[in-house]
Amino acid sequence: MARILITGGAGFIGSHLADELLHSGHAVKVFDLLCSQVHGAEKQSPEYLNPDVELVLGDVRDRAAVQRALQGIDAVYHFAAAVGVGQSMYEVEHYASINDIGTAVLLEALIKRPVERLIVASSMSVYGEGLYRSRRGAIHCAVERSPTQLRSARWDPLDDEGAALEPIPTPETKTPALSSVYALSKYVQERMCLMIGRAYNIPTVALRFFNVYGPRQALSNPYTGVLAIFASRLLNGKAPLIFEDGEQQRDFVNVRDVVQACRLSLDAAAAPDKVLNIGSGQAFTISELAERMADALGKSLEPQITGKYRVGDIRHCFADITLARSMLGYTPRVSLEDGVLELADWLEGQIANDHVDSASAELAARGLTL
């Protein structure tokens, strides 16, 4: 039995991981700020958090609190982070402070008291645009869309001849293209963890999560996962809002599959010092996701296609999970159809305060939508 610390462990993914680790016979401690945007103003322990978890309230930037939380710990999952692309583009200090200064504080504590394994949650956002292929078969890994192109509603990345590029699965070898403060902060997190892990002989694994969904997502946070945002709108009788034309593609991975990857990373001999994509390995359009969510909830609301662009957004990105399969033995098991139905079942009786309109207005007022 190992004693495991999960920073940010009272949240969506961390709480599911805590359940899995407890089921596997480990002792679990959660260190969490219980931020109001996710957990509400009361800062109470969420009802879904397993009662066998030891919950320690604290800020990952608090050196003394982090050192106390690490006492007796064998392994650490570092999930504590401020999340959301749009919000990161105007709360710059907040994101840099929590995500990067917080990680630095944790790492300095681990230098003094190393653990047997450190697993850090990174993000597919570090890729920016995914990988593309031209009609002639050339691979494009540094794709950008110009403001002029976006203002003319030509959404797909283009080759030098003006033809649309074809999106293909994105491997870990693709050069990062950091298109938001959030993406930058997550890249700094993963690089710091791998760098310090290598220097101080702390076996470290960085997992780049793609679009995670499932029960326990924060329904009242307008910067959370897109399926939870759609659900919040639908539960309040409002149509989901979709940027661009809705045909942008993403990789949606169920939280149970993400937890599987996290658990495997704890013991996999080949995993340390690696960066691994954790996704479903499949691509779905945002419009299709909105329609699936509406159908699962029995709502007849058609999504509202805004035709607008949000600064920091990318067009297409979905995972090549070959490396996670070989290094971890990871195999996604939850289909999108089953996962959405499971999410819909959990949503029955949930209260969702829809703040999407106010968040959209905030972005527009700051010139972050075109």
N, C-alpha and C positions, 0 to 999 in steps of 0.2 A: 504493500500500500504506500502510495506517495502522498505527500501533503502539497496541494497545488493552490497557487494564488491566481485569480483571474482579475486583472484590473479592468474596470468598466464591466464587471461581471453581472451587475443587476439589470443590464440592458437586454435587448432582444436576443442576440446571438450568445452572449455570455451566459445567460440564464439557461438556455438549452444545453450549452456545453456543461454547465454545472450539473445538470440532471444526468447527463451521460457519464461524467466522471464519477459521480456518486454511485451510479449503477454498476460501474466497473470496480468499485471497492476503494476508491481514493477518498481522502479527506479534502474538502474544498473550502477555501476562504475567498470571499469576494471583497474587493476594495473598490468603492464607488462613491462618486460625488452626489449621485441622485439629482442630476441637473433638472431644473424645472421644465425645460423645453421637452424633455422626454418623460419625466416622472411626475410632473405637476408641481404646484407651488408648495404642497405640504411636505415634500421630501420624505414620504413614508416608503418603507420597504414594499415593493410591488407584491401583490397577492400571489403572483405566479412563481416567485422565488422559492425554491425548495427550502423547507424549514430546517433541513439538516446542513444547510450552508451557514458558515460563519460570516456574517455581514459586518464589515468595518467601514464606517463612513469616513471619507477623507478625499482630499484633492491630490492628484498625482504629482502636482508641483510642490507639495509640502514635504520637504526632505525628511523631517523627523517622522511624519506619519507613514511615509513609504518604508522607511527603515524598520519601524515597528511591525508593519504588515508583513515584511519579509522574514521575520523571525520564525525559524523552524520550517521554512518552505523549501521543497525539493525542486519544484518546477514552476515557471511563470508563463501564463498566457497574457500578453499585453494587448488589451482591447480598448483601453481608455482613449477616447478621442472625441473631438467635436466633428460632426459629420455634416455633409451637404456642400455641393458645389456652389450654388448661387449665393448662399449666405456668406461663404468664405471670401467672396469678392468684395465685401464691404466690412466684415468683422475680421479684418486681417490680423490684428494683434491677438484677438481671442483664439483664432485657429492656430497661429504660430506658437502661442503660449502653451495651450493645452497639449497640442499634438507633438510639438518638438521640444519645448522646454520640459514638459512633463516626462517625455521619453528620456531626455538627458538626465533628469533627476533620478529616474528609475535605474538607468544604466550606471550612474555613479554609485548608487547603493549596491548594485549587483557586482561591481568591481570589488567592493569591500567584502561582499558576501555572495560568492558565485553560487549558481544553482546548476542542477544537472541538465536542464534544458530550458531555453527561452523560445517561445513561439509568438511572433508578432503579427497582428492583423494589418496587412497592407490592402491595397485597393487597385482594381482594374483602371481607376481614373489616372494612374501614373502613365498609362500608354498614350493618353490623348486619343487621337484617332487610332483605330485598329489597323491591321495589315490589309493591303489592297493589291489587286492584280489588274493589269491593263488587258485590253483585248488581244494584244500581242504576246501576253504571258509574262511581261515584266512585273517584278514585285516592287511595290511602293511602300516604304516604311516611314516616310517623313511627309505625311499629307497634311495640308492645311487648306481651309476654305477662307477666301478673302472676304472682307466686309462688302465689297462690291458684288461679289457672287451671291452672298447671302441676302443682300437687299433686293436682288432680282429674283429671289426665291428659287435659285438653282442650288438645291440642297446637297446633292451628291458630290463628293470630291471628283475632280476632273484630271485627266492626264494633260500632257503638253499640247495635245491636239484638240482639247475641249471635249473629249468623250468621257462619259461617266466610268469611274473605276469600280471594279467588282470587289466587295468585301470578302475576305477569307479569314479562317481562324487565326487568332493572334497568339503567338508563342511567347515565352518569357524572354527570348532573345531579341525581341523587337526593342529598339532604342526608345526610352521614355520620351514623351512629348507632353510637358506639364502645362496644361491649359487653364488651370485654376489654382488658387491658393490652397484649396483642399488637396488637390493632386500633389502639389509641391510638398506640403506638410507630410503627406503619407509616404512620399518617396524618401524624405529626410528620415522619417521614423524607421523605415525598413533598412536604409543604408547605415544609420547609426547602430542599430541593433546588430546587424551582421558584422560591422566593423569592430565593435567592442567585443562581440562574441568571439571573433577570430583572435583578437589581441589577448584576451584573458581566458581563452580556452573554455568558453561557455557555449556548448552546442546550441546553435540558433537557427531557426527556420522562419522564413518570411512567407506568409500565405497571401497571395493577391486575390481577395474575394471579388467575385463579379456581383451581379445584382441579386442580393439575398432577399428572400421573401418567406413569409410564414406567420404562424400565430405569434403573438406578443409584440409585433411591431408597434411603434408609437403612432397611433392613428391621428393624434392632434398636432403632430410635428410636420409642418408643410415642407420640410427639407429632408424627410426620411425617404425610404424606398418608394418607388413609383407605384407599386401595387397597393401599398398602404394608403398613399395619397388618393389613388382612384377610389379605393374602398371608402375612405372618409367622405369624399364628394358624393358618392352614390348613396351612402347611408343617410346623408342629409338632403337627398332629393335633388342633387345638382349633377350636371353632366361633367365628366372628367375633362380637364383642360389639357390639350396636347400641343406642344410647340412644333414648329415646322409643318410637315405634311403628315406626320404620324407614321411614316414608313421607315424611320430610323430603327436599326436593329440592335438588340441587346441580348445578353446571355443571362437568363433568370435561373437561379439555383436555389433549391429549397434549403431551408435552414437545417433540416435533418441531414442533408448531404454535406453541408459545410461542417457540421459537428462531427460527422464521420471523418472528414479530412483532418480536423483539429485533433481528434483522438489518435488517429494513426500517426500524426506528426510527433506525438509524445515519445514513441518508442522506435520509429523507423530508423534503422541504422544508416541509411543512405541520405536521410533528409537534412541533417545539419549543414549549414553554410549554403543552403539552396533557397532560391525564390521559386515558388510554385503557384501556378494558376489554379484557382478553385472555382469552377463553374460547372455548368451542365454540359458544355460542349455543343450546345445548340443555339440557334439564333431565332428570335421572334421579334416582330415589329411591335412598336408601342401601341399602335391602333389595335392590333390583335389582342394585346394584353388587356386593354380597356374593355373590349368586347367580351372577352372571357370572364373578366371580373363582374361585369354587368349581368351576364347570363347566370353566373353562379349565385349571385345575390337576388336573382329574379327581378332585375330592374330593366326597364325598356328605354333608358336614357342613352342616346347616341353621344359619343364623345364630341367635344367641341374642338375642331382643328383651328388653332389660332393663326397659323401662318407666320408666327413670329419666331425669332431666334433669341436664345438666351446665351449671353456671353459666358464662355467656359464650357458650353455643351459641345459634344462631338456627334458625328453622324452615325457611324457603325463601329461596334466593337464586341466581339464574342470570343470565347476562350478556346485555345488549343490546350487540352488537358492531358496530352500524351505524357508529359513529365510527371505529373501527379499520379497517373496510373502506374508508371514504372517505379517511381521512388517510394510511394506510399501504399500501393495496392488500392488506390482510391477508385471507386466506381459509383457514379451517380445512380441512385435507385428510385428517386421520386420523380415521376413524370409531371410536366407542367399541368396537365389536366387534373391529376389527382391532387397536386399541391394547391391549386386554386380552390378546388372543392373543400379541402381541409381548412384553408384560410377562411372560406365563406362560412363554414360551420362554426369556427371560433368567433367570427364576427357577430353572430347572433347574440344580442344582449349587450354588446360592447357600446360604449359611448364614444363618439368621435366628434370633436369640435373642429369644424372645418375652417382653417386659417389660410387656405390657398389663395383666396382673392386678395387678402391683405399682403401676403408674401409677394404675390405677383405685382401688386401696386408698388411695393417697396423697391423691387428690382427695376420696374419701369421708371420710377422717380429718380433713380440713380443712373439711368442711362444704360442699364445692363440687359435690356431687351431691345431688339431691333425690329 
